[in-house]
Amino acid sequence: MTALTRTPVTVPAPPSAHDGLRAVFALARVEARRLLLHPLVLVSLAGYLTLLLWPGGEPEDAYPVLQDVDRETQLGQLVLGLAVMIAANLGVLRSHRRGTDRSFGVLVVRPWRRTCAHLLSVLPTVLVGALIVAGQFTAEALKPGAVGHGSVFELATGPLLILLPAVLGVLLGRLIRSSFVAPLAAFTVIAAAFVFVADSGSPAWLRGLAPVLFDEGSRPLPSALLGRPAGWHALYLLALAVLAAAGAVRASGGRTRAVRATALTALGAVLAAVVLQGTAPSDAVREARVVATRDPAEVQDCERRGPTTYCAFPEFTPWTDEWARVTDRVRSLAGGPAVEQALTVRQKVNALDGPSGVREPLPAAPGEVTASTAWGGERELEFAASVARGLVVGHERDEGAYCDARGVVMMWLAIRATRDGEALFDRTGDAFNSPGVIWAPVTVISLRDRELTVLERLLTRPRADVGRAVRAHWAELSAAGTTTDRAAALLGVKAPAETAADREWRCA
């Protein structure tokens, strides 16, 4: 008789929550590595870093204004973020493209947990973006000519511009099984962003819907006058990313109370941020803009150096040494009472329209000359022209071209008092197709072709010889009634004959 033995069947224990989390983190590590090494991400990252590290740059780059630099970190981050969005979307759709979706049904990691892993996988790329922002800003802040203060919220916006598109890529992968959707979404984001910012007159809340708040004014503003809703915009981007993440988890079957609560909280934060962005700037900022534009003396720090008093907004006082160097150089080339003439250099802005404003500041009072909130390169030539005009003319009113000796003397002083003045003068004329013009702060200084020819001939002569003649005949050369012919004779060159085109100019 045969005895039957019963072999006990061992039933595997159901996976614990701890095992599920370990599997999610393991998958997230694998997907993060794939995301960082994706060709599109690598190309975008290489191009981004190449633009940042490319040697060279303009002379103005040596004098960065940090409240502008923090915003300049954002556009490159958005481009990188769009590349990450496409790569993350392709990662989510990988199993669909390869036909392995069904095999995942027997694994510990359920679909909504795999979605969580994909969402976590974008964080290392966001960290890389944050490190780039920190390095870029730190490099600018350590330059000897740097002034101003950066905003933590503006700097945080850059990494959020990677996080939000990346999460949207995961969400699109869970909603639509097509690899063409993410590139189309990237194009839509770029187009919508530029449509929103194309008209600076659009409502603030509408412009705040764009990923980047563009503000490209003519000159930097003191940080207290910006009035940008940087904090609310950062909250808007973060809340939108959380909302998209919750939507991706719900679309994958993760319909828990925690996911619903997260989605509702994020939606409330998005709506609140949109509304609060529309309230910027505050009444205090608007009032400060009016004061800084119309009565800057109330909020400026002044320092007297010899016959010149330098007044600047507190953040810009480190540039006083640069202004003094150029002012002293102009004085040394002038003659007569101009050497000791009392003069106030006052920094001015037109902040009524905020960072997007392009209007020039109001003309300075008699006895004052204007310094702008930008420095280096052509800005140095413009300031030298402003000082020369203050010593020769004494005001900044726009009365037309200078058709006499004063224009020739002012231009010569400005060019010779500036490093690489001749090259900068030629570059300015080529850039604006307006030779004989220096775009001094507030109002331009312009010459007719006749006076420009005299100036060009003076620049070919030895600087010391012309300088001695300018100092010796300063009283006559700086007088309003001295003709161009007389100025040319005093300075040792020949003036061309006046043409019909010269007589058509409106002269000061």
C-alpha positions in Angstrom: 0.0 0.0 0.0 1.4 3.3 -1.1 1.4 6.2 1.4 0.6 9.7 0.1 2.4 12.6 1.6 1.0 16.2 1.3 3.6 18.8 0.5 2.6 22.2 2.0 2.3 25.0 -0.6 4.2 28.2 0.4 2.2 31.3 -0.6 4.4 34.3 -1.1 3.6 37.1 1.2 2.1 40.2 -0.4 4.6 43.0 -1.1 4.8 45.5 1.8 4.6 49.2 1.4 8.3 49.3 2.3 9.2 47.1 -0.6 7.1 49.3 -2.9 9.0 52.4 -1.9 12.3 50.7 -2.4 11.2 49.7 -5.9 10.1 53.2 -6.7 13.4 54.7 -5.6 15.3 52.1 -7.5 13.3 52.8 -10.7 13.7 56.5 -10.1 17.5 56.1 -9.9 17.6 54.2 -13.2 15.3 56.7 -15.0 17.2 59.7 -13.6 20.4 58.3 -15.1 18.7 57.7 -18.4 17.3 61.2 -18.4 20.6 62.9 -17.6 22.3 60.9 -20.4 19.5 61.4 -23.0 21.1 62.8 -26.2 18.6 65.7 -26.3 19.3 66.7 -22.7 23.1 66.4 -23.3 23.0 68.6 -26.4 20.9 71.2 -24.7 23.1 71.2 -21.6 26.3 71.4 -23.7 24.9 74.3 -25.7 23.8 76.1 -22.6 27.2 75.7 -20.9 29.0 76.7 -24.0 27.1 80.0 -24.2 27.9 80.7 -20.5 31.5 79.8 -20.7 32.4 81.2 -24.1 35.4 83.6 -23.7 35.0 87.2 -24.6 32.1 89.4 -23.9 31.4 93.1 -24.0 33.1 95.7 -21.8 29.7 96.2 -20.1 29.9 92.6 -18.8 32.6 93.7 -16.4 30.0 95.8 -14.5 27.0 93.6 -14.0 23.9 94.8 -12.1 22.9 91.8 -10.1 19.2 92.5 -10.0 19.3 92.0 -13.8 21.7 89.1 -13.7 19.3 87.0 -11.6 16.7 87.3 -14.4 19.2 86.5 -17.1 19.6 83.0 -15.7 16.1 82.0 -16.5 15.8 81.8 -20.3 18.6 79.2 -20.7 16.9 77.1 -17.9 13.6 77.2 -19.8 15.3 75.9 -23.0 16.9 73.1 -21.0 13.6 72.4 -19.3 11.8 71.9 -22.6 14.5 69.4 -23.7 14.0 67.5 -20.4 10.2 67.6 -21.0 10.6 65.7 -24.3 13.1 63.3 -22.8 10.9 62.6 -19.8 7.9 62.0 -22.0 9.9 59.5 -24.1 10.9 57.7 -20.9 7.3 57.3 -19.8 6.3 56.0 -23.2 9.2 53.6 -23.5 7.3 50.6 -22.4 4.4 51.5 -24.7 6.7 51.8 -27.7 8.4 48.5 -26.9 5.1 46.7 -26.1 6.1 45.7 -22.6 3.2 47.4 -20.7 1.5 44.0 -20.0 4.6 42.5 -18.4 4.5 45.2 -15.7 1.3 43.8 -14.3 3.1 41.1 -12.4 5.6 43.5 -10.8 5.6 45.0 -7.4 5.6 48.5 -8.8 2.0 49.4 -9.8 1.4 51.9 -12.6 0.9 54.9 -10.4 4.1 54.0 -8.5 6.0 53.9 -11.8 4.6 57.3 -12.5 6.0 58.5 -9.1 9.3 57.1 -10.0 9.4 59.0 -13.3 8.4 62.2 -11.4 11.3 61.7 -9.0 13.7 61.0 -11.8 13.6 64.6 -13.0 14.9 66.0 -9.7 18.6 65.3 -10.4 18.3 67.3 -13.6 16.6 70.1 -11.7 19.6 70.0 -9.3 22.0 70.4 -12.2 20.0 73.4 -13.4 20.2 74.9 -9.9 24.0 74.4 -9.8 24.3 76.2 -13.1 22.3 79.1 -11.8 24.3 79.3 -8.6 27.6 79.2 -10.6 26.5 81.8 -13.1 25.2 84.2 -10.5 28.2 83.7 -8.2 30.7 84.4 -11.1 28.9 87.7 -11.9 28.7 88.7 -8.2 32.4 88.2 -7.7 33.4 90.6 -10.5 35.0 93.8 -9.0 32.5 96.0 -10.8 29.3 94.1 -9.8 26.6 96.2 -8.0 23.1 95.6 -6.8 21.3 92.7 -5.1 19.9 89.5 -6.6 16.6 87.9 -5.6 16.4 84.4 -4.2 13.0 84.0 -5.9 14.3 85.1 -9.3 17.2 82.6 -8.9 14.8 79.9 -7.8 12.7 80.5 -10.9 15.4 79.0 -13.2 15.3 75.4 -11.7 11.5 75.6 -11.5 11.6 76.2 -15.3 13.1 72.8 -15.6 10.9 71.1 -13.0 7.6 72.3 -14.5 8.2 71.2 -18.2 9.7 67.9 -17.0 6.6 67.1 -14.9 4.4 68.1 -17.8 6.3 65.6 -20.0 5.4 62.8 -17.5 1.7 64.0 -17.4 1.5 64.1 -21.2 2.9 60.6 -21.4 0.2 59.3 -19.1 -2.6 61.1 -20.9 -1.6 60.7 -24.5 0.3 57.7 -25.9 2.2 59.6 -28.6 5.8 60.8 -28.8 4.8 63.8 -30.9 2.8 65.5 -28.2 5.8 66.7 -26.1 7.6 68.5 -29.0 4.3 70.1 -29.9 3.8 71.1 -26.3 7.4 72.6 -26.2 6.6 74.7 -29.3 3.3 75.8 -27.8 5.1 76.9 -24.6 7.6 79.0 -26.5 4.9 80.5 -28.8 2.6 81.3 -25.9 5.3 82.8 -23.8 6.3 85.3 -26.5 2.7 86.1 -27.3 2.0 86.9 -23.7 5.0 89.2 -23.4 4.8 90.7 -26.9 2.7 93.5 -25.6 3.9 95.1 -22.3 0.5 96.7 -22.0 -1.2 93.4 -21.4 -2.6 92.9 -17.9 0.0 91.8 -15.3 -1.9 88.6 -14.4 -2.0 87.6 -18.1 1.7 88.2 -18.6 2.3 86.2 -15.4 0.9 83.1 -17.0 4.0 82.9 -19.2 6.9 80.7 -17.8 9.3 83.7 -17.8 8.4 87.3 -16.8 10.4 89.2 -19.4 11.3 92.8 -18.6 13.7 94.4 -21.0 14.0 98.1 -20.3 16.5 100.6 -21.6 18.5 100.7 -18.3 18.7 98.7 -15.1 16.7 100.0 -12.1 17.6 99.9 -8.4 16.3 96.7 -6.9 13.8 98.5 -4.7 12.1 99.9 -7.8 11.6 96.6 -9.7 8.3 95.6 -8.2 8.4 92.2 -10.0 6.2 89.5 -8.4 9.1 87.1 -8.3 8.0 85.3 -5.2 4.4 84.8 -6.5 5.7 83.7 -9.9 8.0 81.1 -8.3 5.0 79.9 -6.3 2.9 79.8 -9.5 5.5 77.6 -11.3 6.0 75.3 -8.2 2.2 74.9 -7.6 1.6 74.2 -11.3 4.3 71.5 -11.2 2.8 69.9 -8.2 -0.7 70.0 -9.8 0.7 68.4 -12.9 2.4 65.7 -10.9 -0.8 64.9 -9.0 -2.7 64.7 -12.3 -0.1 62.3 -13.7 -0.4 60.0 -10.6 -4.3 60.1 -10.8 -4.2 59.3 -14.5 -2.1 56.2 -13.6 -4.7 54.9 -11.0 -3.4 56.6 -7.9 -6.7 57.9 -6.7 -6.0 58.2 -3.0 -7.1 60.9 -0.6 -3.5 62.2 -0.4 -3.4 62.7 -4.2 -6.7 64.5 -4.2 -5.7 66.8 -1.3 -2.4 67.6 -3.0 -4.1 68.4 -6.3 -6.7 70.7 -4.6 -4.1 72.5 -2.6 -1.9 73.0 -5.6 -4.8 74.3 -7.7 -5.6 76.8 -4.9 -2.0 77.9 -4.8 -2.0 78.4 -8.6 -5.1 80.5 -8.6 -3.8 82.6 -5.7 -0.5 83.2 -7.3 -2.1 84.3 -10.6 -4.3 86.8 -8.7 -1.4 88.1 -6.6 0.8 88.5 -9.6 -1.7 90.9 -11.0 -1.5 93.2 -8.0 2.2 94.0 -8.5 3.7 96.4 -8.1 2.6 97.6 -4.7 1.6 101.2 -3.9 4.9 101.7 -2.0 6.9 100.6 -5.0 4.9 103.0 -7.3 5.5 105.9 -4.9 9.2 105.0 -4.7 9.4 105.0 -8.5 8.0 108.5 -8.7 10.4 109.8 -6.1 13.4 108.2 -7.8 12.4 109.6 -11.2 11.4 113.2 -10.2 13.4 113.9 -7.1 16.3 111.4 -6.9 18.3 113.6 -4.5 15.9 112.4 -1.7 17.1 108.8 -1.9 20.7 109.1 -3.1 24.0 109.1 -1.3 26.4 111.9 -2.2 30.2 112.2 -2.0 32.2 115.3 -2.8 35.6 114.9 -4.5 37.2 118.2 -5.2 35.0 120.4 -7.3 32.7 117.4 -8.2 29.9 115.9 -6.1 28.8 112.4 -7.0 25.3 111.3 -6.1 24.1 107.8 -6.7 21.5 105.3 -5.6 22.9 103.4 -2.7 23.5 100.2 -4.6 25.5 102.0 -7.3 27.9 103.9 -5.1 30.8 101.5 -5.9 30.9 103.0 -9.4 31.8 106.4 -8.0 35.5 105.7 -8.6 34.8 105.0 -12.2 32.9 108.2 -12.7 35.6 110.2 -10.9 38.3 108.7 -13.2 36.5 109.8 -16.3 35.4 113.2 -14.9 39.0 114.0 -13.8 40.2 113.0 -17.2 37.8 115.4 -18.9 38.7 118.2 -16.6 42.4 117.6 -17.3 41.8 118.0 -21.0 39.7 121.2 -20.6 41.0 124.6 -19.7 40.2 127.8 -18.0 37.6 127.8 -15.2 36.3 124.3 -16.3 39.2 122.7 -14.4 37.7 123.9 -11.1 34.1 124.4 -12.1 31.6 123.1 -9.6 29.7 120.1 -11.0 27.3 117.5 -9.7 27.2 114.1 -11.2 23.7 112.7 -10.5 22.5 109.2 -11.3 19.1 109.3 -12.8 16.4 106.8 -13.9 13.0 106.9 -15.4 11.3 104.2 -13.4 7.6 105.2 -13.9 7.1 102.3 -16.3 9.0 99.8 -14.2 11.7 97.5 -15.5 10.0 97.5 -19.0 10.3 101.2 -19.4 12.3 102.7 -22.3 11.9 106.4 -21.6 15.0 108.4 -20.9 15.4 110.2 -17.5 14.4 113.8 -17.2 17.2 116.3 -17.9 19.3 117.3 -15.0 19.2 120.7 -13.4 21.7 123.3 -14.5 25.1 122.5 -13.0 24.4 118.8 -13.0 25.2 116.0 -15.4 23.6 112.6 -15.6 25.1 109.2 -15.0 23.0 106.2 -15.9 22.6 102.8 -14.2 24.8 101.0 -16.7 28.6 101.2 -17.1 31.4 100.0 -19.2 32.3 100.3 -22.9 30.0 102.7 -24.8 28.4 103.7 -21.5 31.8 105.2 -20.5 31.9 107.3 -23.7 28.3 108.4 -23.1 29.2 109.6 -19.6 32.3 111.4 -20.7 30.1 113.2 -23.3 27.7 114.1 -20.5 30.5 115.6 -18.4 32.0 117.5 -21.3 28.6 119.0 -22.1 28.2 120.0 -18.5 31.6 121.9 -18.6 31.0 123.5 -22.0 27.2 124.1 -22.3 26.0 123.7 -18.7 22.6 122.1 -19.4 21.1 119.0 -20.9 18.3 120.5 -23.0 18.0 119.2 -26.5 18.3 122.2 -28.8 19.5 120.5 -31.9 22.9 119.7 -33.4 25.9 121.7 -32.3 27.0 123.6 -35.4 29.8 125.5 -33.9 33.0 125.1 -31.9 31.3 123.7 -28.8 30.2 120.5 -30.5 33.8 119.8 -31.8 35.3 120.5 -28.3 32.7 118.4 -26.5 33.2 115.4 -28.8 37.0 115.6 -28.6 37.0 115.8 -24.9 34.6 112.8 -24.6 36.6 110.6 -27.0 40.0 111.4 -25.5 38.8 111.0 -21.9 37.6 107.4 -22.7 39.5 104.2 -23.0 39.4 103.2 -26.6 37.3 106.3 -27.3 37.8 106.4 -31.0 36.9 102.7 -31.5 33.8 103.2 -29.3 32.8 106.3 -31.3 33.1 104.5 -34.6 31.2 101.5 -33.2 28.3 103.7 -32.0 28.1 105.4 -35.4 28.0 102.1 -37.2 25.5 100.5 -34.8 22.9 103.2 -35.2 23.9 104.4 -38.7 24.5 107.8 -37.2 28.1 108.9 -37.3 28.7 112.1 -35.4 26.3 111.2 -32.6 27.0 110.2 -29.0 24.0 108.8 -27.2 24.7 110.6 -23.9 22.3 110.0 -21.0 19.0 112.0 -21.3 19.7 113.7 -24.7 22.1 112.9 -27.5 25.0 115.1 -28.6 25.1 115.3 -32.4 27.3 117.0 -35.0 26.7 117.9 -38.6 28.9 116.4 -41.3 31.0 119.6 -41.3 31.8 119.5 -37.6 32.3 115.7 -37.8 35.0 116.2 -40.5 36.8 118.7 -38.3 36.7 116.3 -35.3 38.0 113.4 -37.5 40.9 115.6 -38.6 41.7 116.5 -34.9 41.8 112.9 -34.0 44.6 112.3 -36.5 46.7 115.0 -34.8 48.9 114.3 -31.7 46.7 114.4 -28.6 49.2 116.6 -26.7 49.2 119.2 -29.4 45.4 119.5 -29.6 45.2 119.4 -25.8 47.5 122.4 -25.5 45.5 124.3 -28.1 42.2 123.5 -26.3 43.5 124.7 -23.0 45.0 127.8 -24.5 41.9 128.9 -26.3 39.3 127.4 -23.9 37.3 130.6 -23.4 36.8 131.2 -27.1 36.2 127.5 -28.0 33.6 127.1 -25.3 31.7 130.3 -26.3 28.4 129.9 -28.1 29.3 132.4 -30.9 32.6 130.7 -32.0 32.2 129.3 -35.5 33.5 126.0 -36.7 35.9 127.7 -39.0 37.4 129.6 -36.1 37.6 126.5 -34.0 39.4 124.6 -36.8 41.9 127.5 -37.2 42.6 127.6 -33.5 43.2 123.8 -33.3 45.4 123.6 -36.3 43.1 121.9 -38.9 41.1 123.1 -41.9 37.3 123.1 -41.9 35.4 122.0 -45.0 33.1 124.3 -46.8 29.5 124.5 -45.6 27.1 122.6 -47.9 23.4 122.9 -48.5 22.8 119.7 -46.4 24.6 121.4 -43.5 22.3 124.4 -43.6 19.2 122.2 -43.3 20.1 121.1 -39.7 18.4 122.5 -36.7 21.3 124.0 -34.7 21.6 124.6 -31.0 
